[in-house]
Amino acid sequence: MRLETERLVLRPFHLADVPAVLAIQSDWSVTRNLRLADWPPTSGSITAFLAGHEAERQAGTAHRFAVTESGRVIGCADLDEIAGGCGELGYWL
């Protein structure tokens, strides 16, 4: 699934996004607000996070999207903990 606005594109993450996500989550002012993020982040923890997205989607527990601007990953928008009919909407930029 891909969602496009005039300025932003939301698309599934790819493993090629690891460096961009690592750079963003290496900023404590971003990561301090994330309830499930490792600190400090590592390439391995980010790879595991991104690699698990498809399984979460297929299980119906979460949907996560890379937020991109001009083709560059600038954050994440997600809906998680949805297996019980409720969920949490979150984002980080």
N, C-alpha and C positions, 0 to 999 in steps of 0.2 A: 504494500500500500504506500502511496505517495500523496502528500497533500501540498498544494502549491498556493501561495498567496502572491500578491504583487511584489513583495519584498523577500519573503522567506520560503524555503522548501523544508518540509518535514518528510523524512524518508527513513527506512530501516538503517541501522548502523551496519558498517562493514568493518572487518578486522583492520583494514587500511586506515581506519579512523583512530586507532590506538594512540598515535603520537599527539593528535589534536586533543583528544579526551584527557590524556595524561597531562598535557600542558594546562588545560583549564582546571582540572581537579588538583593540580599542584599549587593552585592559588588558595590559601587557607580561607580567604574571605568568601570563596565559593563553597568549598568542601565543608566548612564548619556548619553549614545549614543543611547538609545531606545526612539523613538518618542512617543510611546503610553503606556509606562510602568508607573505604580504608584510609587511614592517615598514617604516614604519608602514602600516597598512591604509588604503585609500582607498575611497570609495564605488564607484569604477570597478572596483577589484580584487575587491571583495566581490560586485558585480553579475556580473562575469565568472565568478567561482567558482560562484555559485548557478545562473547560466544554463547552465553546462556539465553539471550533474548529470543531466539527462535523457539527454543523449548518452552519458554514461558508463554509465548504467543499460542503455540499449539496446545498447551495445557489449559489455556484460558485464564491464566493467572496474572498476566501483565501484557501491556503493549507499550513499547518504547521506541521513540523516534529521534534521530539526529536532527537538530535544528541547524539548517545551513543558510548562509547568506553568501551570494555570489560564489557558490560551490564550496565554501569553507565551513567546516563544522564550528558552530559557535555555542552549542549547548545541547540540551536534551529536554524533551517533553515526554511524560509518561503517565500511564494509568496503571497502577499496580494494586495488588491485594484484592483482585476482583473476583476470585473464585467463589466467594460467598454471596454474590449478588450486590455487593457494595464495592467501593474502591477508593483509592486516593489519587488525585490528580496532582502531579508535581512537575517542576521544571527547574533547570539551572542553566545559566548563561555565563 
